[in-house]
Amino acid sequence: MDTLTNLNVTLDEKAQIGARLRLRRKLRGMSLKQVAQGAHLSIGMISQVERGLALPSVKSMRAICAALDMPVAWLFEPGLEGPEDSGDYIVRQDSRRELSFDDGKLRKQLLTPDTQPQIQMLRFLMQPGADSGEPYANTEGGKCGLVVSGNLGLELDGISHIIKKGDSFAFPARAMVRFWTVGDSECEVIWVVSPATV
């Protein structure tokens, strides 16, 4: 049977998986019902998984993670919890979670844990030609950043700006934003959002 039990998941790990899913759901501002609908599973199943009482099949776990916009691998990465590492507050360099976009040209590393949904810091690594795609906006909060290396193209409400190494920026989250790499060098940006959105 295609279940996570076949991956030799211990009771502690089962509880940890549930806790990570619950944190992720809260960070995304989603209800149990919304996750259940997105994953095509029952609310009861999602609730049992979050409480560490059940492990779904790998297929169902992928569906849950897809509904929460997260890779399945995030559930099994070490170093995200534990009193020794203060995982509620600290993300060690070798424990950063990462998302890849635009065929790998744009990589987003999460620098803050899901336990702090009021604010989120990310590291963007953008290859030449990287582009965030169509302009988008969020309904609340703000965003700011610092260009560590390279040059960033930043469009805010239809107006384009070039942000150079060492320059910083800030704007309300409701502004329509798009960004891209300018030139032939990699662009690195520290990007902060409040509240968390990724």
Order of alpha helices (4+ residues) and beta strands (2+ residues): alpha-alpha-alpha-alpha-beta-beta-beta-beta-beta-beta-beta-beta-beta
